[in-house]
Amino acid sequence: MLAHWSRRLARAGACSGAVSWAETQPDAQTAWATCKRGDWLLWIAARRSGRRGSPAHRAITLAVCACARLALQHTTDPRVEACIAVVERWARGAATDGELAAARAVAWDAAWDAAGDAAGDAAGDAAGDAARAAARAADAAGDAARAADAAWDAARAAAWDASLAECAAIVRRMVTMPRF
């Protein structure tokens, strides 16, 4: 008997929740089409994207940015959107690795500032999440495996389930389903 396709996810290091859900899906195509977790889709796409800077990697980076933009409604810090814009430019070949590194550092500073300013305030937490999402998007450009972290932070900043589902739709629209 053949092992269920979801075993490949387990061997790749997917989280237990993703593997358990995948076990309920008849095949990878159905799972890709119906998954409501954008962070899971980005994780597997990032794991299968190939080398940094490849067309697949750049498409995933743009999807991460689109997911991170969902969190912008929760911050007024211009550094967050500026970071996402630099990451998008990098993914399109219009920004350097140095610009990317600088944007990442600024986004992390924004995340720490938001956390320090708000100390437990829900709006401040959301602003910090948005800044972290931008920073994680920059990190994702440098390391595609971090794409899942960016989606996770972006989704957490908005309504949890709705944002994850919105991210999933973004990923399906922007990223070709990877081979399992």
N, C-alpha and C positions, 0 to 999 in steps of 0.2 A: 504494500500500500504506500502511496506517495504521501509525504508529509504535507501538511497544510501550508499554503504559501506564506502565512504569517510567521512561520518559523524563521524565515529569512530576516524578518524585522527583529526578532529576538536575537539572532546571531549578530546582527548589525549593532545591537546595543540600544534598541528602542525602549522606552519606558514601559513598565508593566501594564499601565493603563492602555497605551496604544496597542500593545500586543494582544491584550485581552479583547479589546474592541475588534481588532483585525481578525481574530479567530471567529467572529460572528459573520464575517463577510465572505462570500463565496470565492472571490478572486480580487486581485490587486486593482483591476480596472473599476470594479464596483466600489471598492473602498475609496479609491481616489475620487470618484464621482460623488460619493455620498458623505464623506467625512466632514464633520462640522468643526473640526479643530485645525485652524490654520497653522498653529504652531507645529502640529504633527506633520502636516503636509510639507511645511518648510524644512523640517528636520530631515525627512527622508529625501527631499529634493536636494538639500545641501549635501547630504552624505553621498549622493550619486552625481553631483554636478561636475566632477572633474577638477581640473587645475584652476587655481586662482586666475581670474581674468578671462577665463573661457567664456564663450557666448552663454552657455547654460548658467555659469556662476554669476555673470552679470545680470541675467534675467532674474535669478533668485534674489540678488541684491536689490534690484528695482522693486520686486514684490515685497521684500522686507521693508523698504522705504514706504511703500503704499500702506502697509499695515501700521508702521510707526506713525504715519500721518493721522491715523484714527485717534491717536492720543493728543493731538495738538489742541483740541478743544479744551483741554484741561490745564493748559499753561499759557501764560502771557510772556514767557521768557523768549525773546527773539533768537537766542542762541540755539534753541532746540530745532526750530524750523531751518535755521541756517545750516546746521549740521546735516540734516536730512537732505537739503539741497546740494551740499557738497558731495554727499554719498551718491546721490542720483547723477550728478555730473561725472563722478568717477566711473560709475557703472556705464555711462555713455562714452567714456574715453576722453572727457573734457576736463578732468581734474587730475592732479598728480598724487602720487602716494604721500608726498609731504603735506599737501593740502588736506588729504584724508586724515593723516595722523593729527594734524592741528585741530581739525573739526572734532575728532574723537575726544581729544583732551578738553576742548571747550565744552562739549556736551556733558562729559563726566563732571566738570566743574559746576555746570548748571544743575545737574542732578544732586550733587552734594549741597549746593546753595539752597535748593528747594527743600531738601530734607532738613537742613539746619534752620531755615526760616520758619518752617511750618510746624515742626516738632509735634506730630500726631494729628494735625489738622487734615481733614479728608481732602480738601482742595489742594493743600500743599503736597500731600501724598500723591495725588493725581499728577500734579505738576512735576514732581520728582520722577514719577513713572514715565511721563512723556519725555523728559530729558534723558532718562536712562534708555528709553526706547531709541531715541536718536543716537545715543552713544553706542548702543548695541548694534544699530544699523551700520554705523561706521566700523565697528568691530567685525561685523559680518562680511564687509567688503574685504577685510584682511584675512578672515578665516570663515569660510562658508558654514562651518558647523555651528557657529554662533548665531546663525540666522534664526534658529528656533528660540533662542533667548530674546531676540529683538521682538519677535511676534508675541512671545509670552508677555513681555513688559507692555507692549502696545495694547494688547488685548486686556490686560489687567487694569489699565488706566480707564477703560470705558466699561460699559455693561458687559460683564464677563462672557456669557454664552453668546450674546448677539455679536460682540466684537470678534470672538473666535470664529463664528460662522461667517462673518463679513470677511475676515482674513482668509478663510478657506476659499470663499468665492474669488477673492483677489488672486490668490495663488493659482487656482485653476484657470483663471483668465490670462495670467501672465507667464506661467511656467508650464512647460510640457511635462506630462507625467513621466517620471523616471522609470527605467526598467527595473524590475524587482528580481 
